[in-house]
Amino acid sequence: MISRLLRIKPMSMLTAEAGEQGEHTLKRSLGAVNLITLGIGAVIGAGIFVLTGQAAALYAGPAVALSFVLAGLTCAFAGLCYSEFASIIPIAGSAYTYGYATLGEFVAWIIGWDLVLEYAFGASTVASGWAGYLNSLLQQVGIVIPPQLTAIPGTALVKYHGMWGPVASLPPGVSDAGLPHATGFFNLIAILGVMAITTILVIGIKESANFNSAIVFIKLSVVGIFLVVGGYFLFRHPEVARANWHPFIPPKDAAGNFGWGGISKGASRIFFAYIGFDAVSTAAQEAKKPQRDMPIGILGSLLICTVLYILVSLVLTGLVPYQTLNVAAPVALGIDATGVSWGSMLVKIGAVFGLATVMLVMLLGQTRVFYSMSKDGLLWKWASAIHPRFRTPWITTIVFGFFAALFPALLPISRLADLVNIGTLLAFAIVCAGVWVLRVRHPEMHRPFKTPLVPLVPILGIVSALYLMSRLAAITWEVMIGWLIFGLIIYFTYSVKHSKVQQMKNAQAAD
């Protein structure tokens, strides 16, 4: 029984799938630039516009810049391993496919099911944040949606300074007594946003990538303007930066935050910001020249985004005291400190565009993992049905688009960033292990891209990923274990019986 669970998917089968063509296969239409912008589209979003401020205020202080360095190093080890796999196995499915080829079906199932949780719930979390930024932006330009349709059921809302928002968002010391009140019914903005993204994904991967590339350009322009405006202000007022950066690593508090330990805690919390390059690998089956372009897309997007995160965190904590950054729009708070009146509007526009592309890439990644698992017989056939005209997994896209829209519209989802983090880190550890295993089993294999310093780089990737996982809250582990148990029920009642690898092995044994 154990040997059946650890059966690997033969490289010959993966190579054959990579070469499939026709109306029932995914369309290869993405170039290196599309893949880089796909990664940037997922990485530059919630991380810069929300998580940077929270990690600084709660865990690391100005040293959050070092948290991004630590998280970036962990991603670099994994990114090198992802690049080798993506050049060898240009198949949709990311870490799931790589695990299947090296560590066996059971491990592949665990990581595939884990990625479903990572992407689907991650998209829901981002949709909720996107809706909040868009609603604030619309109200700022005079467009007011009934407040009952802008929040989850039961949310207490209040009108303050002409704008509706949650009671919890009122400034410290401000009472809601005497202010207009309302109660949330459901978040219509989140529903409409996810429906629009889902429609784009159904229409086609090329259209989705072009939409993403256009928005990434706008988003990077906003981030660039923030860095120029904020950096120029700090250049003119160096005493502000000196005051706010001192001490750069705040002393450790009673809860174990701040200090050197706070840097690693901050890194484990902001890992949500880095899942974009993992999503790049899920599009391998839609890349024109995957052997060349996949490593460029993965490592290029990772390098660009890490540099931007470090620069933004340094400028942000230089502009305002880190203690004040645990707010919904920390970057807006930072640019307001420069005295630039249009700063808040600019950041909200950037956040709306930025979070939209994160939603797109997360839903894209989720559907491609589900598609790959279905193609292998581990999930139901409808999950790999390809639209004859658009050449996309349209049923899976619509189904998960529905759930991704439903959750932020009706449910208060907490700790989802941590859940996404633990899923991403587990995927990274398995991919790093897989590269090492494949080098031992098939050293003669042609590798268009080779991870350097094997086994050192894979070992560093595994150790750093597991260390950051250990820094996450216990509830995060409990939810992930519960999700995996639910998945294993499906695996042992359906997947084992319909697995193509199992059927092939049984047929060979019969002969």
C-alpha positions as CSV (number, residue, x, y, z in Angstrom):
1,M,0.0,0.0,0.0
2,I,2.8,2.4,0.9
3,S,4.6,1.8,-2.4
4,R,1.3,2.6,-4.3
5,L,1.1,5.9,-2.4
6,L,4.6,6.9,-3.3
7,R,4.4,6.1,-7.0
8,I,5.8,8.9,-9.1
9,K,4.5,10.3,-12.3
10,P,7.0,9.2,-15.1
11,M,8.9,11.9,-16.9
12,S,7.8,10.4,-20.2
13,M,4.2,11.1,-19.3
14,L,5.0,14.7,-18.3
15,T,6.9,15.2,-21.5
16,A,4.0,13.9,-23.6
17,E,1.6,16.2,-21.8
18,A,3.8,19.2,-22.4
19,G,3.8,18.5,-26.1
20,E,0.0,18.1,-26.4
21,Q,-1.8,20.5,-28.9
22,G,-5.3,21.1,-30.0
23,E,-8.5,22.7,-28.8
24,H,-8.7,20.6,-25.7
25,T,-5.3,21.8,-24.4
26,L,-4.1,25.0,-22.8
27,K,-2.9,27.7,-25.3
28,R,0.8,28.6,-25.3
29,S,0.8,32.4,-25.7
30,L,2.9,33.9,-22.9
31,G,6.4,35.3,-23.3
32,A,9.0,36.3,-20.8
33,V,7.6,39.8,-20.3
34,N,4.1,38.4,-19.7
35,L,5.5,35.9,-17.1
36,I,7.5,38.6,-15.3
37,T,4.5,40.9,-15.1
38,L,2.4,38.0,-14.0
39,G,4.7,37.5,-11.0
40,I,4.8,41.2,-10.2
41,G,1.1,41.4,-10.5
42,A,0.7,38.9,-7.7
43,V,3.6,40.1,-5.6
44,I,3.1,43.9,-5.6
45,G,-0.3,44.2,-4.0
46,A,-1.4,43.5,-0.4
47,G,2.3,43.3,0.7
48,I,3.2,46.9,-0.1
49,F,-0.2,48.5,0.5
50,V,-1.2,46.7,3.8
51,L,1.3,44.1,5.2
52,T,4.4,46.3,5.3
53,G,2.8,48.7,7.8
54,Q,1.3,45.9,9.9
55,A,4.6,44.0,10.1
56,A,6.5,47.1,11.1
57,A,4.0,48.2,13.8
58,L,3.4,44.8,15.3
59,Y,6.6,42.7,14.9
60,A,9.8,44.4,13.6
61,G,9.7,48.2,13.6
62,P,11.9,49.8,11.0
63,A,13.8,46.5,10.7
64,V,10.8,45.2,8.7
65,A,13.2,46.0,5.8
66,L,15.4,43.1,7.1
67,S,12.2,40.9,7.3
68,F,11.8,41.4,3.6
69,V,15.5,40.5,3.1
70,L,15.0,37.3,5.1
71,A,11.7,36.4,3.2
72,G,13.4,37.3,-0.1
73,L,16.4,35.0,0.7
74,T,14.0,32.1,1.4
75,C,12.2,32.8,-1.9
76,A,15.5,33.0,-3.7
77,F,16.4,29.5,-2.7
78,A,13.0,28.2,-3.7
79,G,12.9,30.3,-6.8
80,L,16.1,28.7,-8.1
81,C,14.6,25.3,-7.5
82,Y,11.3,26.3,-9.1
83,S,13.2,27.5,-12.2
84,E,14.9,24.2,-12.7
85,F,11.7,22.3,-12.4
86,A,9.8,24.7,-14.7
87,S,12.4,24.4,-17.4
88,I,12.3,20.6,-17.2
89,I,8.6,20.1,-16.7
90,P,6.7,22.9,-18.5
91,I,3.3,21.7,-17.1
92,A,0.6,23.6,-15.3
93,G,0.4,22.7,-11.6
94,S,3.5,24.2,-10.0
95,A,4.7,22.5,-6.9
96,Y,2.0,19.8,-7.2
97,T,3.4,18.6,-10.5
98,Y,7.0,18.8,-9.3
99,G,6.2,16.8,-6.2
100,Y,4.4,14.2,-8.3
101,A,7.5,13.7,-10.5
102,T,9.9,13.3,-7.6
103,L,8.4,12.4,-4.3
104,G,5.3,10.4,-5.2
105,E,1.5,10.7,-5.6
106,F,0.7,11.0,-1.9
107,V,3.0,14.0,-1.4
108,A,1.8,15.5,-4.6
109,W,-1.8,15.3,-3.4
110,I,-1.0,16.9,-0.1
111,I,0.8,19.9,-1.8
112,G,-1.9,20.2,-4.5
113,W,-4.7,20.3,-1.9
114,D,-2.7,22.7,0.1
115,L,-2.2,25.0,-2.9
116,V,-6.0,25.0,-3.4
117,L,-6.4,26.4,0.1
118,E,-3.6,28.9,-0.5
119,Y,-4.9,30.4,-3.7
120,A,-8.7,30.2,-3.2
121,F,-8.7,31.7,0.2
122,G,-5.9,34.1,-0.6
123,A,-8.0,35.5,-3.5
124,S,-11.0,35.9,-1.1
125,T,-8.8,37.8,1.4
126,V,-7.5,40.1,-1.3
127,A,-11.0,40.7,-2.7
128,S,-12.1,41.9,0.7
129,G,-9.2,44.4,0.9
130,W,-9.7,45.5,-2.7
131,A,-13.4,46.2,-2.1
132,G,-12.5,48.4,1.0
133,Y,-10.0,50.5,-1.0
134,L,-12.4,50.9,-4.0
135,N,-15.3,51.9,-1.7
136,S,-13.1,54.5,0.0
137,L,-11.9,55.8,-3.4
138,L,-15.5,56.0,-4.8
139,Q,-16.7,57.9,-1.8
140,Q,-13.7,60.3,-2.1
141,V,-14.9,61.2,-5.6
142,G,-18.5,61.5,-4.6
143,I,-19.9,58.1,-5.5
144,V,-21.7,56.6,-2.5
145,I,-22.9,53.0,-2.6
146,P,-25.5,52.1,0.1
147,P,-23.3,51.1,3.1
148,Q,-25.3,48.0,3.7
149,L,-23.9,46.6,0.4
150,T,-20.2,47.3,1.3
151,A,-19.6,45.0,4.3
152,I,-20.2,41.5,5.6
153,P,-23.4,40.7,7.5
154,G,-23.5,42.3,10.9
155,T,-20.7,44.8,10.4
156,A,-21.3,48.0,12.3
157,L,-20.8,51.0,10.0
158,V,-20.7,54.7,10.7
159,K,-20.5,57.9,8.7
160,Y,-17.6,60.1,9.7
161,H,-16.4,63.2,7.9
162,G,-18.8,62.4,5.1
163,M,-17.5,58.8,4.5
164,W,-19.0,55.5,5.5
165,G,-16.7,52.9,7.1
166,P,-16.5,50.3,9.9
167,V,-16.9,51.7,13.5
168,A,-13.6,50.0,14.2
169,S,-11.8,52.3,11.7
170,L,-12.6,55.5,13.7
171,P,-9.5,57.3,14.9
172,P,-8.5,56.7,18.5
173,G,-10.6,58.8,21.0
174,V,-13.4,59.5,18.5
175,S,-16.8,58.2,19.7
176,D,-19.5,57.0,17.3
177,A,-22.2,58.6,19.5
178,G,-24.5,60.9,17.4
179,L,-23.0,59.7,14.1
180,P,-25.2,58.0,11.3
181,H,-25.1,54.3,11.7
182,A,-25.8,51.3,9.3
183,T,-25.3,47.5,9.4
184,G,-23.6,45.5,6.7
185,F,-25.8,43.1,4.7
186,F,-23.2,41.7,2.2
187,N,-20.2,43.0,0.3
188,L,-21.5,43.7,-3.3
189,I,-18.3,45.3,-4.3
190,A,-16.3,42.2,-3.6
191,I,-18.7,40.0,-5.5
192,L,-18.6,42.3,-8.6
193,G,-14.8,42.5,-8.5
194,V,-14.3,38.8,-8.4
195,M,-16.9,38.2,-11.1
196,A,-15.1,40.7,-13.4
197,I,-11.7,38.9,-12.8
198,T,-13.3,35.5,-13.3
199,T,-14.8,36.6,-16.7
200,I,-11.4,37.8,-17.8
201,L,-9.8,34.5,-16.9
202,V,-12.5,32.5,-18.7
203,I,-12.1,34.6,-21.9
204,G,-8.4,33.7,-22.3
205,I,-4.9,33.5,-20.8
206,K,-3.5,36.0,-23.3
207,E,-6.3,38.5,-22.6
208,S,-5.7,38.0,-18.8
209,A,-2.0,38.5,-19.2
210,N,-2.4,41.7,-21.2
211,F,-4.9,43.0,-18.7
212,N,-2.4,42.2,-15.9
213,S,0.6,43.8,-17.8
214,A,-1.3,47.0,-18.3
215,I,-2.3,47.3,-14.6
216,V,1.2,46.3,-13.4
217,F,2.6,49.3,-15.3
218,I,0.1,51.6,-13.5
219,K,0.8,49.9,-10.2
220,L,4.6,50.2,-10.5
221,S,4.2,53.9,-11.5
222,V,2.3,54.5,-8.3
223,V,4.9,52.7,-6.2
224,G,7.7,54.7,-8.0
225,I,6.0,58.0,-7.3
226,F,5.7,57.1,-3.6
227,L,9.4,56.3,-3.5
228,V,10.4,59.5,-5.3
229,V,8.1,61.8,-3.2
230,G,8.9,60.1,0.1
231,G,12.6,59.8,-0.7
232,Y,12.9,63.4,-1.7
233,F,11.1,64.5,1.5
234,L,13.6,62.4,3.6
235,F,16.5,63.8,1.6
236,R,15.3,67.4,2.5
237,H,14.5,66.4,6.1
238,P,17.1,63.8,7.2
239,E,16.3,64.5,10.9
240,V,12.8,63.0,10.4
241,A,14.3,59.7,9.1
242,R,16.9,59.6,11.9
243,A,14.2,60.0,14.6
244,N,11.9,57.4,13.1
245,W,14.6,54.9,12.3
246,H,16.0,55.0,15.9
247,P,16.2,52.4,17.2
248,F,16.2,50.5,13.8
249,I,15.7,47.2,15.7
250,P,13.4,48.0,18.6
251,P,14.0,46.1,21.9
252,K,12.1,42.9,22.4
253,D,8.8,43.2,24.2
254,A,7.0,40.8,26.6
255,A,5.2,39.0,23.7
256,G,8.4,38.2,22.0
257,N,7.9,40.7,19.2
258,F,10.6,43.1,18.0
259,G,14.3,42.5,18.6
260,W,16.0,40.1,16.3
261,G,13.2,37.5,16.8
262,G,10.7,40.1,15.6
263,I,12.5,40.2,12.2
264,S,11.8,36.5,11.6
265,K,8.2,36.9,12.9
266,G,7.7,39.8,10.5
267,A,9.2,37.7,7.7
268,S,6.7,34.9,8.4
269,R,3.8,37.3,8.3
270,I,4.7,39.1,5.1
271,F,5.3,36.0,3.2
272,F,1.8,36.4,1.8
273,A,3.4,39.1,-0.3
274,Y,5.7,36.7,-2.1
275,I,3.4,34.0,-3.5
276,G,3.4,35.6,-6.9
277,F,6.4,33.9,-8.3
278,D,4.9,30.5,-7.3
279,A,1.9,31.5,-9.4
280,V,4.2,32.1,-12.4
281,S,5.1,28.4,-12.4
282,T,1.4,27.4,-12.7
283,A,1.3,29.1,-16.1
284,A,4.2,26.9,-17.5
285,Q,1.9,25.1,-19.9
286,E,0.8,28.4,-21.4
287,A,4.4,29.7,-22.0
288,K,5.7,30.0,-25.6
289,K,9.2,28.9,-24.7
290,P,9.0,27.6,-21.1
291,Q,12.6,26.2,-21.0
292,R,14.0,29.7,-21.5
293,D,11.2,32.0,-20.3
294,M,10.0,30.3,-17.0
295,P,13.3,30.9,-15.1
296,I,13.3,34.5,-16.4
297,G,9.8,35.1,-15.3
298,I,10.3,33.5,-11.8
299,L,13.6,35.0,-10.9
300,G,13.0,38.3,-12.6
301,S,9.7,39.0,-10.8
302,L,11.2,37.9,-7.5
303,L,14.3,40.2,-7.8
304,I,12.2,43.3,-8.9
305,C,9.7,42.8,-6.1
306,T,12.2,42.2,-3.3
307,V,14.1,45.4,-4.2
308,L,10.8,47.4,-4.3
309,Y,9.6,46.0,-0.9
310,I,12.9,46.8,0.8
311,L,12.8,50.4,-0.6
312,V,9.2,51.0,0.3
313,S,9.6,49.7,3.9
314,L,12.6,51.9,4.4
315,V,10.9,55.0,3.1
316,L,7.6,54.3,4.9
317,T,9.2,53.8,8.3
318,G,11.4,56.8,7.7
319,L,8.4,59.1,7.1
320,V,6.3,58.1,10.1
321,P,6.8,56.4,13.4
322,Y,6.4,52.6,13.0
323,Q,4.0,52.5,15.9
324,T,1.3,54.3,13.9
325,L,1.4,52.0,10.8
326,N,-1.1,49.3,11.9
327,V,-3.8,50.8,9.8
328,A,-5.7,49.8,6.6
329,A,-3.7,52.1,4.3
330,P,-0.2,52.6,5.8
331,V,1.3,53.9,2.6
332,A,-1.3,56.6,2.4
333,L,-0.5,57.6,5.9
334,G,3.2,57.8,4.9
335,I,2.7,59.9,1.9
336,D,0.3,62.2,3.8
337,A,3.3,63.0,6.1
338,T,5.1,64.6,3.2
339,G,2.4,67.2,2.8
340,V,1.5,66.1,-0.7
341,S,-2.3,66.6,-0.8
342,W,-3.0,64.2,-3.6
343,G,-1.1,61.4,-1.9
344,S,-4.0,59.5,-0.4
345,M,-5.9,59.5,-3.6
346,L,-2.9,58.2,-5.5
347,V,-2.3,55.3,-3.1
348,K,-5.9,54.3,-3.2
349,I,-5.8,54.2,-7.0
350,G,-2.6,52.1,-6.8
351,A,-4.1,49.7,-4.3
352,V,-7.3,49.2,-6.3
353,F,-5.2,48.3,-9.4
354,G,-2.6,46.4,-7.4
355,L,-5.1,44.2,-5.5
356,A,-7.0,43.5,-8.7
357,T,-4.0,41.9,-10.3
358,V,-3.3,39.9,-7.2
359,M,-6.8,38.5,-7.4
360,L,-6.3,37.6,-11.0
361,V,-3.0,35.7,-10.5
362,M,-4.3,33.9,-7.4
363,L,-7.4,32.7,-9.2
364,L,-5.3,31.8,-12.3
365,G,-2.9,29.7,-10.1
366,Q,-5.7,28.0,-8.2
367,T,-7.5,26.9,-11.4
368,R,-4.3,25.6,-13.0
369,V,-3.5,23.4,-10.0
370,F,-7.0,22.0,-10.0
371,Y,-6.8,21.4,-13.7
372,S,-3.6,19.5,-13.4
373,M,-4.9,17.3,-10.5
374,S,-8.0,16.5,-12.6
375,K,-5.9,15.6,-15.7
376,D,-4.0,13.1,-13.5
377,G,-7.4,11.5,-12.4
378,L,-7.0,12.7,-8.8
379,L,-10.1,15.0,-9.1
380,W,-13.3,15.0,-11.0
381,K,-13.2,15.2,-14.8
382,W,-15.2,18.5,-15.0
383,A,-12.2,20.3,-13.3
384,S,-10.1,19.8,-16.4
385,A,-12.7,20.6,-19.1
386,I,-11.3,23.1,-21.6
387,H,-13.5,25.6,-23.4
388,P,-13.3,24.9,-27.2
389,R,-13.1,28.6,-28.1
390,F,-11.3,30.3,-25.2
391,R,-8.9,27.3,-24.5
392,T,-9.2,27.8,-20.7
393,P,-10.4,25.5,-17.8
394,W,-13.7,27.4,-17.7
395,I,-15.8,25.3,-15.4
396,T,-13.1,25.3,-12.7
397,T,-12.6,29.0,-13.2
398,I,-16.3,29.8,-12.7
399,V,-16.7,27.4,-9.7
400,F,-13.8,28.9,-7.8
401,G,-14.7,32.4,-8.9
402,F,-18.1,31.8,-7.3
403,F,-16.6,30.7,-3.9
404,A,-13.9,33.4,-4.0
405,A,-16.7,36.0,-4.4
406,L,-18.9,34.4,-1.8
407,F,-16.5,34.3,1.1
408,P,-15.5,38.0,1.3
409,A,-19.1,39.0,0.7
410,L,-20.6,37.1,3.5
411,L,-17.9,35.8,5.9
412,P,-15.4,37.5,8.3
413,I,-12.2,35.8,7.3
414,S,-9.4,36.3,9.8
415,R,-5.8,35.0,9.8
416,L,-6.1,34.1,6.1
417,A,-2.8,35.8,5.3
418,D,-1.1,33.3,7.8
419,L,-3.0,30.4,6.2
420,V,-1.7,31.4,2.7
421,N,1.8,31.8,4.2
422,I,1.9,28.3,5.6
423,G,0.7,26.9,2.4
424,T,3.3,28.7,0.3
425,L,6.1,27.8,2.7
426,L,5.1,24.1,2.6
427,A,5.1,24.2,-1.2
428,F,8.6,25.8,-1.2
429,A,10.0,23.1,1.1
430,I,8.6,20.3,-1.1
431,V,9.9,21.9,-4.3
432,C,13.4,22.3,-2.9
433,A,13.4,18.6,-1.7
434,G,12.1,17.6,-5.1
435,V,15.1,19.2,-7.0
436,W,17.5,17.4,-4.7
437,V,15.7,14.0,-5.2
438,L,15.6,14.4,-9.0
439,R,19.4,15.2,-9.1
440,V,20.1,11.9,-7.3
441,R,17.7,9.8,-9.3
442,H,18.3,11.3,-12.8
443,P,21.6,13.1,-12.8
444,E,21.8,12.6,-16.6
445,M,18.6,14.5,-17.4
446,H,18.9,17.5,-19.6
447,R,18.2,20.7,-17.6
448,P,17.9,23.9,-19.5
449,F,18.2,25.7,-16.2
450,K,20.3,24.2,-13.3
451,T,19.9,25.2,-9.7
452,P,23.4,26.1,-8.5
453,L,25.2,24.5,-5.5
454,V,22.9,21.4,-5.1
455,P,22.3,20.1,-2.4
456,L,23.3,23.3,-0.5
457,V,20.6,25.6,-2.1
458,P,17.7,23.0,-1.7
459,I,18.7,22.3,1.9
460,L,18.8,26.1,2.7
461,G,15.4,26.5,1.1
462,I,13.9,23.6,3.1
463,V,15.4,24.8,6.4
464,S,14.4,28.5,5.9
465,A,10.9,27.6,4.9
466,L,10.3,25.2,7.9
467,Y,11.8,27.8,10.2
468,L,9.4,30.5,9.0
469,M,6.5,28.0,9.3
470,S,7.4,27.5,12.9
471,R,7.0,31.2,13.6
472,L,3.3,31.2,12.6
473,A,0.5,31.0,15.1
474,A,-0.8,27.5,16.3
475,I,-4.3,28.2,14.9
476,T,-2.7,28.4,11.5
477,W,-1.4,24.9,11.8
478,E,-4.7,23.6,13.1
479,V,-6.7,24.9,10.2
480,M,-4.2,23.6,7.7
481,I,-4.2,20.1,9.3
482,G,-8.1,20.1,9.3
483,W,-8.1,21.1,5.6
484,L,-5.6,18.3,4.8
485,I,-7.7,15.7,6.6
486,F,-10.7,16.7,4.6
487,G,-8.6,16.3,1.4
488,L,-7.3,12.9,2.4
489,I,-10.9,11.7,2.6
490,I,-11.4,12.7,-1.0
491,Y,-8.0,11.1,-1.9
492,F,-8.8,7.7,-0.4
493,T,-12.4,7.6,-1.6
494,Y,-12.0,8.9,-5.2
495,S,-8.4,9.7,-6.2
496,V,-6.8,6.4,-5.6
497,K,-9.4,4.6,-7.7
498,H,-9.1,7.1,-10.7
499,S,-5.4,8.0,-10.6
500,K,-3.9,7.5,-14.1
501,V,-0.5,6.7,-12.7
502,Q,-2.1,4.0,-10.5
503,Q,-4.0,2.6,-13.5
504,M,-0.9,2.6,-15.6
505,K,1.1,0.7,-13.0
506,N,-1.6,-1.8,-12.5
507,A,-1.9,-2.4,-16.2
508,Q,1.9,-2.9,-16.4
509,A,1.7,-5.4,-13.5
510,A,-1.1,-7.3,-15.2
511,D,1.1,-7.7,-18.3
